């Protein structure tokens, strides 16, 4: 698992659904790179993709979160901080 995937999983560790823009502002990846990582994590069933109703007219907002079943096994994923420090849970 690459460090960017770990960083995304650490951000979603609390299982609260987050919208794409919220994740993008925290991980500082390009828009397309983040989409690739989120798609990969979804395909591996490490995160789930949901929909939040639009405020007013428009498309529903896509959210990402860690399912509870996956959350229990997240203790095996190290916490990686931007400064390079790795912390095992």
Biotite code that builds the C-alpha atoms (Angstrom):
import biotite.structure as struc

atoms = struc.array([
    struc.Atom([0.000, 0.000, 0.000], chain_id="A", res_id=1, res_name="UNK", atom_name="CA", element="C"),
    struc.Atom([1.484, 3.317, -0.952], chain_id="A", res_id=2, res_name="UNK", atom_name="CA", element="C"),
    struc.Atom([1.874, 6.268, 1.454], chain_id="A", res_id=3, res_name="UNK", atom_name="CA", element="C"),
    struc.Atom([-0.907, 8.282, -0.219], chain_id="A", res_id=4, res_name="UNK", atom_name="CA", element="C"),
    struc.Atom([-3.393, 5.445, 0.319], chain_id="A", res_id=5, res_name="UNK", atom_name="CA", element="C"),
    struc.Atom([-2.338, 5.288, 3.958], chain_id="A", res_id=6, res_name="UNK", atom_name="CA", element="C"),
    struc.Atom([-2.770, 9.051, 4.293], chain_id="A", res_id=7, res_name="UNK", atom_name="CA", element="C"),
    struc.Atom([-6.296, 8.849, 2.824], chain_id="A", res_id=8, res_name="UNK", atom_name="CA", element="C"),
    struc.Atom([-7.213, 5.953, 5.123], chain_id="A", res_id=9, res_name="UNK", atom_name="CA", element="C"),
    struc.Atom([-5.883, 7.857, 8.142], chain_id="A", res_id=10, res_name="UNK", atom_name="CA", element="C"),
    struc.Atom([-8.053, 10.822, 7.184], chain_id="A", res_id=11, res_name="UNK", atom_name="CA", element="C"),
    struc.Atom([-11.134, 8.582, 6.937], chain_id="A", res_id=12, res_name="UNK", atom_name="CA", element="C"),
    struc.Atom([-10.270, 6.522, 10.018], chain_id="A", res_id=13, res_name="UNK", atom_name="CA", element="C"),
    struc.Atom([-13.097, 8.028, 12.117], chain_id="A", res_id=14, res_name="UNK", atom_name="CA", element="C"),
    struc.Atom([-15.684, 6.555, 9.656], chain_id="A", res_id=15, res_name="UNK", atom_name="CA", element="C"),
    struc.Atom([-17.347, 9.934, 9.077], chain_id="A", res_id=16, res_name="UNK", atom_name="CA", element="C"),
    struc.Atom([-18.335, 10.352, 5.411], chain_id="A", res_id=17, res_name="UNK", atom_name="CA", element="C"),
    struc.Atom([-16.253, 13.005, 3.670], chain_id="A", res_id=18, res_name="UNK", atom_name="CA", element="C"),
    struc.Atom([-16.843, 14.658, 0.328], chain_id="A", res_id=19, res_name="UNK", atom_name="CA", element="C"),
    struc.Atom([-14.192, 14.646, -2.379], chain_id="A", res_id=20, res_name="UNK", atom_name="CA", element="C"),
    struc.Atom([-13.299, 18.326, -1.873], chain_id="A", res_id=21, res_name="UNK", atom_name="CA", element="C"),
    struc.Atom([-12.836, 17.807, 1.875], chain_id="A", res_id=22, res_name="UNK", atom_name="CA", element="C"),
    struc.Atom([-10.387, 14.973, 1.230], chain_id="A", res_id=23, res_name="UNK", atom_name="CA", element="C"),
    struc.Atom([-8.632, 16.919, -1.529], chain_id="A", res_id=24, res_name="UNK", atom_name="CA", element="C"),
    struc.Atom([-7.985, 19.891, 0.759], chain_id="A", res_id=25, res_name="UNK", atom_name="CA", element="C"),
    struc.Atom([-6.350, 17.662, 3.383], chain_id="A", res_id=26, res_name="UNK", atom_name="CA", element="C"),
    struc.Atom([-4.147, 15.342, 1.312], chain_id="A", res_id=27, res_name="UNK", atom_name="CA", element="C"),
    struc.Atom([-2.800, 17.932, -1.139], chain_id="A", res_id=28, res_name="UNK", atom_name="CA", element="C"),
    struc.Atom([-2.850, 15.630, -4.173], chain_id="A", res_id=29, res_name="UNK", atom_name="CA", element="C"),
    struc.Atom([-3.975, 16.674, -7.620], chain_id="A", res_id=30, res_name="UNK", atom_name="CA", element="C"),
    struc.Atom([-7.634, 16.193, -8.429], chain_id="A", res_id=31, res_name="UNK", atom_name="CA", element="C"),
    struc.Atom([-7.000, 13.309, -10.855], chain_id="A", res_id=32, res_name="UNK", atom_name="CA", element="C"),
    struc.Atom([-4.462, 11.572, -8.627], chain_id="A", res_id=33, res_name="UNK", atom_name="CA", element="C"),
    struc.Atom([-6.892, 11.591, -5.715], chain_id="A", res_id=34, res_name="UNK", atom_name="CA", element="C"),
    struc.Atom([-9.630, 10.138, -7.935], chain_id="A", res_id=35, res_name="UNK", atom_name="CA", element="C"),
    struc.Atom([-7.300, 7.266, -8.888], chain_id="A", res_id=36, res_name="UNK", atom_name="CA", element="C"),
    struc.Atom([-6.421, 6.539, -5.256], chain_id="A", res_id=37, res_name="UNK", atom_name="CA", element="C"),
    struc.Atom([-10.056, 6.685, -4.112], chain_id="A", res_id=38, res_name="UNK", atom_name="CA", element="C"),
    struc.Atom([-11.076, 4.386, -6.953], chain_id="A", res_id=39, res_name="UNK", atom_name="CA", element="C"),
    struc.Atom([-8.325, 1.917, -6.051], chain_id="A", res_id=40, res_name="UNK", atom_name="CA", element="C"),
    struc.Atom([-9.258, 1.928, -2.350], chain_id="A", res_id=41, res_name="UNK", atom_name="CA", element="C"),
    struc.Atom([-12.931, 1.442, -3.274], chain_id="A", res_id=42, res_name="UNK", atom_name="CA", element="C"),
    struc.Atom([-12.057, -1.490, -5.564], chain_id="A", res_id=43, res_name="UNK", atom_name="CA", element="C"),
    struc.Atom([-10.118, -3.081, -2.680], chain_id="A", res_id=44, res_name="UNK", atom_name="CA", element="C"),
    struc.Atom([-13.179, -2.621, -0.415], chain_id="A", res_id=45, res_name="UNK", atom_name="CA", element="C"),
    struc.Atom([-11.126, -0.547, 2.021], chain_id="A", res_id=46, res_name="UNK", atom_name="CA", element="C"),
    struc.Atom([-13.441, 2.449, 1.650], chain_id="A", res_id=47, res_name="UNK", atom_name="CA", element="C"),
    struc.Atom([-17.048, 2.809, 0.566], chain_id="A", res_id=48, res_name="UNK", atom_name="CA", element="C"),
    struc.Atom([-18.601, 5.351, -1.729], chain_id="A", res_id=49, res_name="UNK", atom_name="CA", element="C"),
    struc.Atom([-21.962, 6.894, -0.854], chain_id="A", res_id=50, res_name="UNK", atom_name="CA", element="C"),
    struc.Atom([-24.243, 9.717, -1.905], chain_id="A", res_id=51, res_name="UNK", atom_name="CA", element="C"),
    struc.Atom([-25.392, 12.722, 0.061], chain_id="A", res_id=52, res_name="UNK", atom_name="CA", element="C"),
    struc.Atom([-28.437, 14.612, -1.279], chain_id="A", res_id=53, res_name="UNK", atom_name="CA", element="C"),
    struc.Atom([-27.663, 17.843, -3.072], chain_id="A", res_id=54, res_name="UNK", atom_name="CA", element="C"),
    struc.Atom([-28.483, 21.074, -1.332], chain_id="A", res_id=55, res_name="UNK", atom_name="CA", element="C"),
    struc.Atom([-31.150, 22.417, -3.644], chain_id="A", res_id=56, res_name="UNK", atom_name="CA", element="C"),
    struc.Atom([-30.897, 21.486, -7.303], chain_id="A", res_id=57, res_name="UNK", atom_name="CA", element="C"),
    struc.Atom([-28.074, 19.482, -8.791], chain_id="A", res_id=58, res_name="UNK", atom_name="CA", element="C"),
    struc.Atom([-26.323, 16.188, -8.484], chain_id="A", res_id=59, res_name="UNK", atom_name="CA", element="C"),
    struc.Atom([-26.013, 14.352, -5.192], chain_id="A", res_id=60, res_name="UNK", atom_name="CA", element="C"),
    struc.Atom([-22.628, 14.728, -3.521], chain_id="A", res_id=61, res_name="UNK", atom_name="CA", element="C"),
    struc.Atom([-20.368, 11.687, -3.455], chain_id="A", res_id=62, res_name="UNK", atom_name="CA", element="C"),
    struc.Atom([-18.933, 10.796, -0.062], chain_id="A", res_id=63, res_name="UNK", atom_name="CA", element="C"),
    struc.Atom([-16.216, 8.384, 1.008], chain_id="A", res_id=64, res_name="UNK", atom_name="CA", element="C"),
    struc.Atom([-15.865, 6.602, 4.326], chain_id="A", res_id=65, res_name="UNK", atom_name="CA", element="C"),
    struc.Atom([-14.408, 3.493, 5.876], chain_id="A", res_id=66, res_name="UNK", atom_name="CA", element="C"),
    struc.Atom([-17.050, 0.825, 6.449], chain_id="A", res_id=67, res_name="UNK", atom_name="CA", element="C"),
    struc.Atom([-17.275, -0.426, 10.027], chain_id="A", res_id=68, res_name="UNK", atom_name="CA", element="C"),
    struc.Atom([-16.168, -3.915, 8.970], chain_id="A", res_id=69, res_name="UNK", atom_name="CA", element="C"),
    struc.Atom([-12.973, -2.439, 7.487], chain_id="A", res_id=70, res_name="UNK", atom_name="CA", element="C"),
    struc.Atom([-12.494, -0.043, 10.395], chain_id="A", res_id=71, res_name="UNK", atom_name="CA", element="C"),
    struc.Atom([-11.857, -2.923, 12.770], chain_id="A", res_id=72, res_name="UNK", atom_name="CA", element="C"),
    struc.Atom([-8.858, -4.047, 10.728], chain_id="A", res_id=73, res_name="UNK", atom_name="CA", element="C"),
    struc.Atom([-7.362, -0.552, 10.342], chain_id="A", res_id=74, res_name="UNK", atom_name="CA", element="C"),
    struc.Atom([-5.113, -1.084, 13.348], chain_id="A", res_id=75, res_name="UNK", atom_name="CA", element="C"),
    struc.Atom([-2.842, -2.938, 10.897], chain_id="A", res_id=76, res_name="UNK", atom_name="CA", element="C"),
    struc.Atom([-2.360, 0.212, 8.789], chain_id="A", res_id=77, res_name="UNK", atom_name="CA", element="C"),
    struc.Atom([0.390, 2.495, 10.083], chain_id="A", res_id=78, res_name="UNK", atom_name="CA", element="C"),
    struc.Atom([-0.278, 6.159, 10.680], chain_id="A", res_id=79, res_name="UNK", atom_name="CA", element="C"),
    struc.Atom([2.020, 8.177, 8.414], chain_id="A", res_id=80, res_name="UNK", atom_name="CA", element="C"),
    struc.Atom([2.460, 11.876, 9.074], chain_id="A", res_id=81, res_name="UNK", atom_name="CA", element="C"),
    struc.Atom([3.585, 14.414, 6.486], chain_id="A", res_id=82, res_name="UNK", atom_name="CA", element="C"),
    struc.Atom([6.917, 14.822, 8.244], chain_id="A", res_id=83, res_name="UNK", atom_name="CA", element="C"),
    struc.Atom([7.639, 11.143, 7.537], chain_id="A", res_id=84, res_name="UNK", atom_name="CA", element="C"),
    struc.Atom([7.064, 9.829, 11.046], chain_id="A", res_id=85, res_name="UNK", atom_name="CA", element="C"),
    struc.Atom([5.370, 6.420, 11.100], chain_id="A", res_id=86, res_name="UNK", atom_name="CA", element="C"),
    struc.Atom([3.299, 5.348, 14.084], chain_id="A", res_id=87, res_name="UNK", atom_name="CA", element="C"),
    struc.Atom([1.932, 1.832, 14.467], chain_id="A", res_id=88, res_name="UNK", atom_name="CA", element="C"),
    struc.Atom([-1.479, 1.593, 16.115], chain_id="A", res_id=89, res_name="UNK", atom_name="CA", element="C"),
])
